[in-house]
Amino acid sequence: MKQTILVVEDDKMIRELIRIYLTKAGYEVVEAADGETAKEVFISEHPCLIILDLMLPKLSGEEFCTWVREQERNEVSIIMLSAKSRIEDRINGLKMGADDYLVKPFEPEELLAHIEAVLRRTGQFCQKITHNGLCIKPRKGEVLLFDKEITLTKHEFNLLYYFMENPNIVISRDNLVNQLYPYADKLVLNRTIDAHIKKIRKKIEENPSEPKRIITIRGMGYKFVTE
């Protein structure tokens, strides 16, 4: 389960350099070149850490940082990047809600060290799986659809979690039954699985009668689709 980092930087070369280093270090990287796009990516991808340049078009880094801290999901960590090196600028960045502040120019290895230090304190919030705006946080027991929390029963949560851990493969009803009810009557519970999936679809599908996320594979079972 990779930790997702959002890189918000309008300089394409710097953004690409950061992406290369973070990808090599094992992180999942999503990007935005301006503040407004960063909002959209934040909502759909649920990053656990943001690398944030302050000088951005459309919406400044300061404004984006304030917006993030106003969201219900404000536990995400923020490392600010800026050419401003005065102590007052650093203090203002931290007061604004940043967890760390790094002055440009910087070495990629230095940024990685800062990321690792921040995630040692906040990494527990990164336990999640995200696919196309649907995010499940197993340790917190939360499910979010485009940043809005969805309420699931215990069995619905466990079933969706299993699907999201095993995307794009066909899973039989018997397999699903074994995951949720390992010691129960399989014939009765096949119908129970169908009922759970019907309820989940009502909560996560745009059109539950024509599902795009959890689809039925006739005669075989179900598949959680991410493409």
C-alpha positions as CSV (number, residue, x, y, z in Angstrom):
1,M,0.0,0.0,0.0
2,K,2.0,3.0,-1.3
3,Q,1.9,6.4,0.4
4,T,0.5,9.1,-2.0
5,I,2.3,12.4,-2.3
6,L,0.8,15.4,-4.1
7,V,3.4,17.7,-5.7
8,V,2.1,21.2,-6.4
9,E,4.7,23.1,-8.4
10,D,4.2,25.2,-11.5
11,D,7.8,24.7,-12.7
12,K,7.6,21.6,-14.9
13,M,11.3,20.7,-14.5
14,I,11.3,20.9,-10.7
15,R,8.0,19.0,-10.6
16,E,9.4,16.3,-12.9
17,L,12.6,16.0,-10.8
18,I,10.7,15.6,-7.6
19,R,8.4,13.0,-9.2
20,I,11.4,10.9,-10.4
21,Y,13.1,10.9,-6.9
22,L,9.9,10.2,-5.0
23,T,8.9,7.4,-7.4
24,K,12.3,5.8,-7.0
25,A,11.9,6.1,-3.2
26,G,8.7,4.0,-3.4
27,Y,6.0,6.7,-3.2
28,E,3.0,7.2,-5.4
29,V,3.1,10.7,-6.9
30,V,0.3,12.8,-8.2
31,E,0.9,16.3,-9.6
32,A,-0.7,19.7,-10.1
33,A,0.8,22.8,-11.8
34,D,-1.6,25.4,-10.1
35,G,-3.6,25.8,-7.0
36,E,-7.0,25.2,-8.6
37,T,-5.9,21.9,-10.2
38,A,-4.4,21.0,-6.8
39,K,-7.8,21.2,-5.2
40,E,-9.2,18.7,-7.7
41,V,-6.3,16.3,-7.3
42,F,-6.5,16.6,-3.5
43,I,-10.2,15.6,-3.5
44,S,-9.9,12.7,-6.0
45,E,-6.5,11.2,-4.9
46,H,-6.5,11.6,-1.1
47,P,-2.8,12.3,-0.6
48,C,-1.2,11.9,2.8
49,L,1.4,14.5,2.2
50,I,1.7,17.6,-0.1
51,I,4.8,19.2,-1.4
52,L,3.6,22.8,-1.9
53,D,5.3,25.6,-3.8
54,L,4.1,29.0,-2.6
55,M,4.3,30.9,-5.9
56,L,1.5,29.3,-8.0
57,P,-0.9,30.6,-10.7
58,K,-4.7,30.7,-10.2
59,L,-4.5,30.1,-6.5
60,S,-1.4,30.8,-4.3
61,G,0.3,28.2,-2.2
62,E,-0.8,30.1,0.9
63,E,-4.4,30.1,-0.2
64,F,-4.3,26.4,-1.1
65,C,-2.7,25.6,2.3
66,T,-5.5,27.5,4.1
67,W,-8.1,25.7,2.0
68,V,-6.6,22.3,2.9
69,R,-6.7,23.1,6.6
70,E,-10.3,24.0,6.4
71,Q,-11.3,20.6,5.0
72,E,-12.6,17.9,7.3
73,R,-9.7,15.7,6.1
74,N,-7.1,18.1,7.4
75,E,-4.6,15.5,8.8
76,V,-2.7,15.6,5.6
77,S,0.9,16.8,6.0
78,I,2.3,19.8,4.1
79,I,5.9,20.7,3.2
80,M,6.2,24.2,1.8
81,L,8.8,25.0,-0.8
82,S,9.8,28.7,-1.2
83,A,12.6,30.9,-2.3
84,K,11.8,33.1,0.7
85,S,14.5,32.3,3.3
86,R,13.8,34.8,6.0
87,I,12.9,33.5,9.4
88,E,9.7,35.5,9.3
89,D,8.7,33.7,6.1
90,R,9.3,30.3,7.7
91,I,7.4,31.2,10.8
92,N,4.5,32.4,8.8
93,G,4.4,29.2,6.7
94,L,4.3,27.0,9.9
95,K,1.6,29.2,11.4
96,M,-0.4,28.9,8.3
97,G,-0.5,25.1,8.7
98,A,2.6,23.7,7.1
99,D,4.4,20.8,8.9
100,D,7.7,21.7,7.4
101,Y,9.3,24.5,5.3
102,L,12.1,24.0,2.8
103,V,14.0,26.8,1.1
104,K,14.7,26.7,-2.7
105,P,17.1,25.7,-4.1
106,F,17.3,22.3,-2.4
107,E,18.8,18.9,-3.1
108,P,16.3,16.1,-3.8
109,E,18.0,14.0,-1.1
110,E,17.3,16.8,1.4
111,L,13.6,16.9,0.4
112,L,13.4,13.1,0.8
113,A,14.8,13.4,4.3
114,H,12.2,16.0,5.2
115,I,9.4,13.8,3.8
116,E,10.6,10.8,5.8
117,A,10.9,12.9,9.0
118,V,7.3,14.3,8.6
119,L,5.8,10.9,7.7
120,R,7.4,9.3,10.8
121,R,5.1,11.6,12.8
122,T,2.0,11.4,10.5
123,G,2.4,8.2,8.5
124,Q,-0.5,6.4,10.3
125,F,-2.9,8.6,8.3
126,C,-1.5,7.2,5.0
127,Q,-3.0,3.8,5.5
128,K,-5.5,3.9,2.6
129,I,-6.4,2.6,-0.8
130,T,-7.8,5.0,-3.5
131,H,-9.3,4.3,-6.8
132,N,-11.0,7.0,-9.0
133,G,-12.1,9.2,-6.1
134,L,-13.1,6.2,-3.8
135,C,-10.9,6.0,-0.8
136,I,-10.9,3.5,2.1
137,K,-8.9,3.9,5.3
138,P,-8.8,0.5,7.0
139,R,-7.2,1.7,10.2
140,K,-9.7,4.6,10.7
141,G,-12.7,2.6,9.4
142,E,-13.6,5.4,6.9
143,V,-14.8,5.4,3.3
144,L,-14.7,8.6,1.3
145,L,-16.2,9.2,-2.2
146,F,-14.8,12.4,-3.7
147,D,-14.0,13.6,-0.2
148,K,-17.5,12.9,1.2
149,E,-17.8,10.2,3.9
150,I,-19.9,7.2,3.2
151,T,-21.4,5.1,6.0
152,L,-21.1,1.3,5.6
153,T,-21.9,-1.6,7.9
154,K,-19.1,-3.8,9.2
155,H,-19.7,-6.4,6.5
156,E,-20.1,-3.9,3.7
157,F,-16.8,-2.2,4.8
158,N,-14.9,-5.5,4.9
159,L,-16.3,-6.6,1.6
160,L,-15.4,-3.3,-0.1
161,Y,-11.9,-3.3,1.5
162,Y,-11.3,-6.8,0.0
163,F,-12.5,-5.7,-3.4
164,M,-10.2,-2.6,-3.3
165,E,-7.2,-4.7,-2.2
166,N,-7.8,-7.0,-5.2
167,P,-8.8,-4.7,-8.1
168,N,-9.5,-5.8,-11.7
169,I,-9.6,-9.5,-11.0
170,V,-12.7,-11.8,-10.9
171,I,-13.6,-12.9,-7.3
172,S,-16.1,-15.7,-6.9
173,R,-19.0,-15.6,-4.4
174,D,-17.4,-18.5,-2.5
175,N,-14.2,-16.5,-2.1
176,L,-16.1,-13.5,-0.8
177,V,-18.1,-15.7,1.6
178,N,-14.9,-17.2,2.9
179,Q,-13.6,-13.7,3.6
180,L,-16.6,-12.5,5.5
181,Y,-18.1,-15.7,7.0
182,P,-15.5,-18.4,7.0
183,Y,-17.5,-20.8,9.1
184,A,-21.1,-20.3,7.9
185,D,-23.5,-22.0,5.5
186,K,-22.2,-21.2,2.0
187,L,-25.5,-21.7,0.1
188,V,-27.4,-19.2,2.3
189,L,-24.5,-16.7,2.3
190,N,-24.1,-16.5,-1.5
191,R,-27.4,-14.6,-1.5
192,T,-26.2,-12.5,1.5
193,I,-23.1,-11.5,-0.5
194,D,-25.3,-10.4,-3.4
195,A,-27.4,-8.3,-0.9
196,H,-24.3,-6.7,0.5
197,I,-23.0,-5.8,-2.9
198,K,-26.4,-4.3,-3.9
199,K,-26.3,-2.0,-0.9
200,I,-22.7,-1.0,-1.5
201,R,-23.5,-0.1,-5.1
202,K,-26.2,2.2,-3.9
203,K,-23.6,4.1,-1.9
204,I,-20.7,4.2,-4.3
205,E,-22.1,4.0,-7.8
206,E,-23.4,6.9,-9.8
207,N,-26.0,4.6,-11.3
208,P,-26.4,1.5,-9.1
209,S,-28.4,-0.3,-11.9
210,E,-25.5,0.1,-14.3
211,P,-22.5,-0.2,-12.0
212,K,-19.0,0.9,-13.1
213,R,-17.0,0.0,-10.0
214,I,-18.3,-3.4,-8.8
215,I,-19.4,-5.3,-11.9
216,T,-21.0,-8.8,-12.2
217,I,-19.1,-11.4,-14.2
218,R,-21.9,-13.8,-15.1
219,G,-21.3,-17.3,-13.9
220,M,-18.0,-16.3,-12.2
221,G,-18.5,-13.7,-9.5
222,Y,-17.7,-10.0,-9.2
223,K,-14.9,-7.7,-10.2
224,F,-13.8,-4.3,-8.8
225,V,-12.9,-2.2,-11.8
226,T,-10.4,0.7,-11.6
227,E,-9.7,1.4,-15.3
